[in-house]
Amino acid sequence: MKLTLETILLKSPVFLQNLAFSIYGLKTQLIRYGGNYNNYYKSVLSHYKFDMAKLNKYMESAFLNSINDAAKNVPYYRELINKNNIDLNGIHSLDDLKILPLLEKSEIRKSPASFINERFDVSKLFVIHTTGTTGTPLKIYSNAQSRQKNYAFYNRFLSNVGIDVKGKRATFGGRIIVSSDQQKPPFWRYSYFQKNLLFSSYHLTNINIPIYIQKLRDYRPDYIDSYPSSLFCISQYAKSHNIDLRGVTKGITTSAETLFPEQRSIIESVFGVPVYDQYGAAEMCVFVSQCVEGKYHIHTDYGLVEFLREDGTSAEPGEESEIVCTSFINPVMPLIRYRIGDRGSFSDKKCNCGSPFPVMEKISGRKDDVIITPDGKKIGRLSPVMKGFPVKEMQFIQRKKSEVDVLIVKESNYDDNSEFELIKQLRKRLGDVILIKIEYVDKIHRSKGAKLKSIVSLLDATP
């Protein structure tokens, strides 16, 4: 949606905004659940019955199909294989994966079109702008079939933990739902065809949280899908004010941020239901989710995941290492041995839930702080601001409550209008009171593990 249209929408009457969200939601539903979705869903459900031999055979077939298709039809891989004299006839199994070099984000950012499979009509593709934990924006191409496969896997996760896929939903995410300068409710909009009540994550102040709580009680969603930080704010408030939210919902899922143990504990105690966390990526190359036993499982029929040490060798169980992914579900833009930028560790122990998928012991690459505005709002996950802008990297540093420093590594086509529009997007999330100081740099410092931390809070204390 263009910025001007978005501005007009946010200033329209609420019923018109709800209508717009509903129409957009209907279009989204038709893409996600049209076409061959039902067949994809039945297929991925059947994979839970796989034994290890059958699962490995499936993974091997998916990998070989992907690399052979990419070598023939994807310009980047065609050139890579010729340049490195890679003999495809020598790739027979998953053990041969390491013949191929690792794929850097910078390669995709430099020429995303060179990763598009020539079998597909570019004019009919979807473009997804993503940032991920490293703060580096990428263009990812997909089609309706890839989107349908993606949601087949996501809904398998929901069904597996007892959540009604077709039930009413409440969502707390990174989208702009209402204007940042809005002072009175409603701080939510409704998407009718998706049965989804979308809450703003940018208005969670102590004054507003009771209004959110009352709306959740009135709506009673079958499940809540939220950034951990948003639901944690509500749960903290509820706990400190002895507010019991049990019975408000039947289930909770979280994603996009690291879910810390203390957050999980408070959310579960206040709402009285377990929280099921999941980890994925817009690149559609990795999907990890919790089961009913609370273990994280790597869905290896979605994409292959390697855990590598700095020297490129395979890590041992329990050893924190780099996560490298190979996608299976998006032939439009296959990513093979992709360095996604996150770290974690895996376990060699079987889970009591009976799933054939391996257990991921730890996901350690997505920790963010929050920005605290002068009026008490806690804002996390600001990376969506970057989407569509000519920015290589961005970092937010807060030293005082009254201001935030924004470090930006520019692309060559960044101009004065880019800065103007970028600040507008930040204002929608941070409001008009806090001072935003833009600083252009050539490079942003990485923390341990070559990670760029999106938000760095240097405040001595938080209210």
PyMOL commands that set and color helices and strands:
alter all, ss='L'
color gray80, all
select helices_A, chain A and resi 3-10+14-33+37-49+52-73+75-83+88-90+94-99+105-110+112-115+122-124+144-160+209-219+228-240+261-271+383-386+416-430
alter helices_A, ss='H'
color red, helices_A
select strands_A, chain A and resi 126-130+138-142+169-172+188-191+196-199+223-226+252-254+275-280+287-290+296-298+303-308+321-327+338-347+359-363+371-372+378-379+391-400+403-410+435-440+455-457
alter strands_A, ss='S'
color yellow, strands_A
deselect
rebuild
show_as cartoon
